[in-house]
Amino acid sequence: MISSENIILHELIGLESLVMTSSNPTCKVKGIVVDETKNTLIIEQDDVRKRIIKQDSFFRFKLPNGTMIEIDGSAIIGRPEDRVKKKIKRRW
């Protein structure tokens, strides 16, 4: 089960998200994560998909149990299947 302790190891697709800060100030996006690549998240907002670069961004995710968690995008860089293999470095 996904939790605040292991979110870095999980796939983010399907989670509600908010881009709190980004290198592009026009990217204040709130929506559902519909795809994830090594360096980007694709978030759908009002039937429009926006590609957000993970590096230099700060995200807030709503977990299935309703908990809100904030994550630095640099902590989730990498493909989801590769992040499972990484050792967790606590950044919060």
Rosetta blueprint (number, residue, H / E / L):
1 M L
2 I L
3 S L
4 S L
5 E L
6 N L
7 I H
8 I H
9 L H
10 H L
11 E L
12 L L
13 I L
14 G L
15 L L
16 E E
17 S E
18 L E
19 V E
20 M E
21 T E
22 S L
23 S L
24 N L
25 P L
26 T L
27 C L
28 K L
29 V L
30 K E
31 G E
32 I E
33 V E
34 V E
35 D E
36 E E
37 T L
38 K L
39 N L
40 T E
41 L E
42 I E
43 I E
44 E E
45 Q E
46 D L
47 D L
48 V E
49 R E
50 K E
51 R E
52 I E
53 I E
54 K L
55 Q L
56 D L
57 S L
58 F E
59 F E
60 R E
61 F E
62 K E
63 L L
64 P L
65 N L
66 G L
67 T L
68 M E
69 I E
70 E E
71 I E
72 D E
73 G H
74 S H
75 A H
76 I H
77 I L
78 G L
79 R L
80 P H
81 E H
82 D H
83 R H
84 V L
85 K L
86 K L
87 K L
88 I L
89 K L
90 R L
91 R L
92 W L
